[in-house]
Amino acid sequence: METPLRLSRAELSAKVDQEFGAESEIAKVFRNTFSNTLETTVEKLPDGSVFVVTGDIPAMWLRDSAAQFRPYLVLKDERIEDMIRGIIQRQFYYINHDPYANAFNREENGQGHQDDLTEMTPLIWERKYEIDSLCYPIQLAYLYWKSTGRTDCFNESYSNAVDSILDLWKVEQNHSTDSPYTFQRLDCVPSDTLSHAGKGNPVGYTGMTWSGFRPSDDATRYGYLVPSNMFAVVVLGYAAEIALKVTDNPAQARRAQKLAAEIKSGIEQYGKVEHPEFGLVYAYETDGLGNYNFMDDANVPSLLSIPYLGYLAADDEVYLNTRALILSSANPYYYSGTKAQGIGSPHTPENYIWHIALAMQGLTSTTQAEKRQMLELMASTHGGTGLMHEGFHVDDPAQYTREWFSWANSMFCELILDYLGLRPKFER
């Protein structure tokens, strides 16, 4: 099986220094961010699995832990491969424990949001149901296979978890009538809980699958989160390929293919709408009842990330229309200032934009010039820390949220790799 170009860590460092200059701010930040996740966020557990913290929160998010380690797939290093395999093992262990949960404890210690009104257990840190929490582990396992040629992550735990994901996404196509999931948090901001006795705002059937929360961990306004459904379509294709080529599970492959077709049909029928200024675009959310949310959030999956997810090519006309909308003032979370401009989030203060969104703007660009522009912007807005952050003020990068946020560090690294032609080539 053909595998993409992979380098030793020394070869990669030399390549970065040669391209940008060893004393450039871009190279310095790359050295910091590439080392940070490996050195500060991982812990090997007695069962051989690997626990990964997000940074300044002592819990393992299914989404973050996958995104944090995707860039390291370019390394030709058996120790790193084993580490990623251990992360995948831990992720599917957690999914088999509860596929509705988004973040987990190292062990059954009862830490986290145990007072939330939902089916908590001592192993769960938080039980906000988000489609992308189930997409990312499948994506990481698939890219691990395609990058290394190793299939040792595709065991019984993996197959059981995929069956659970298929069951859940099928149930959540009919959330209003079939779903057992509810979530309420007391004494909190509205974005941290679901309305209507924990069921969320009403939705109609579309073929898409419902999500209670966004990848920001904020509640959805309308339950069909379009970019997350796009991600689901892509990873269902991965799951089907794995079932046919590795695990010899044609029944699982058929289920995945059928569900992917249903969700994609729903996206194309209900997720696209004619915008008076930008033409035919994808909405961020819809409810299947005629309501649409025109915005984008910095967290991935996002509308900006559609080509990165592998749903459409970067030059697709509807994507380009959507991109124009969300990189403009028509997106209520697009901010411009004296130091930077880009997409922020309702999760952080007004006029704070995210390094993750800047990286994604570069990763989805069709030009090297824009990729370089985003790298230079990110490297000039670390607020004197040499690391990436969650959000920072468009007029003063020294004002930022989350000093230690590993996902943002990894996204800077991934944009560097992409600029150098080292992006994983198998996700589309």
Secondary structure, DSSP 8 states (H G I E B T S, - for coil): ------B-HHHHHHHHHHHH-TTSHHHHHHHHHHHHHHHHSEEE-TTS-EEE--BSSSSEEHHHHHHHHGGGGGB--HHHHHHHHHHHHHHHHHHHH-TT-SEE-SSS---S-TTSBS---TTEEE----HHHHHHHHHHHHHHHHHH---TT-SHHHHHHHHHHHHHHHHGGGHHHH-----B-SSS-GGGS-HHHHT-S-----SS---SB-TTS-B-SSSEEHHHHHHHHHHHHHHHHHHHHTS--HHHHHHHHHHHHHHHHHHHHHSEEEETTTEEEE-SEE-SSS-EE----SSSS-STTHHHHTSS-TT-HHHHHHHHHHTSTTSTTEEE-SS-EEEB-TTS-TTEEEHHHHHHHHHT-S-HHHHHHHHHHHHT-STTSSS--SEEETTEEEEES-S-BHHHHHHHHHHHHHHTT-S-S---
